[in-house]
């Protein structure tokens, strides 16, 4: 299992960020100054949502920041230019292997996957392992792939796959529709495509 904790956050993107993504840099530098090890961010393709992935050494490091009554409000204030109002979707994922190659692709598929019944959990994991193996195999069809459980919802998994484009993902899904179709029968899947960029101080 990858040793890091990966925070995933999504919310409706504010006009400031949509017009100029550099408005988020002060918030990202604040995170780096508070022990974030890496940051990836971008806009979702399907809707104007802000996507953020923060890599922490351990989930407790992030929890400690959130519990800090002085520092955490400063972060929220710095993030305001990225916010367009609406719900915030936050989760932490423990990936089984390093997901970083998928984050560095032109487009990153982020699929939240949960079994339709408790009995389907093992079968869902088996399908995810097949997808990751195919994407990372000798005849690589993608930049990289990984999956792991959501800490807050252990029966939910996040699959990330790096692609050249959304169209490349759709073509691969069609070429492997027996595998992807089987997964769809036993799992509820919410897919986002995000054009991620790394924050570099």
HELIX and SHEET records of a PDB file:
HELIX    1   1 UNK A   15  UNK A   19  1                                   5    
HELIX    2   2 UNK A   21  UNK A   24  5                                   4    
HELIX    3   3 UNK A   25  UNK A   33  1                                   9    
HELIX    4   4 UNK A   59  UNK A   66  1                                   8    
HELIX    5   5 UNK A   71  UNK A   79  1                                   9    
HELIX    6   6 UNK A   80  UNK A   82  5                                   3    
HELIX    7   7 UNK A  100  UNK A  103  1                                   4    
HELIX    8   8 UNK A  118  UNK A  120  5                                   3    
HELIX    9   9 UNK A  121  UNK A  136  1                                  16    
HELIX   10  10 UNK A  166  UNK A  175  1                                  10    
HELIX   11  11 UNK A  177  UNK A  186  1                                  10    
SHEET    1   A 9 UNK A   5  UNK A  12  0                                        
SHEET    2   A 9 UNK A  49  UNK A  56 -1                                        
SHEET    3   A 9 UNK A  38  UNK A  44 -1                                        
SHEET    4   A 9 UNK A 187  UNK A 198 -1                                        
SHEET    5   A 9 UNK A 107  UNK A 115 -1                                        
SHEET    6   A 9 UNK A 156  UNK A 163 -1                                        
SHEET    7   A 9 UNK A 144  UNK A 150 -1                                        
SHEET    8   A 9 UNK A  89  UNK A  95 -1                                        
SHEET    9   A 9 UNK A   5  UNK A  12 -1                                        
END                                                                             
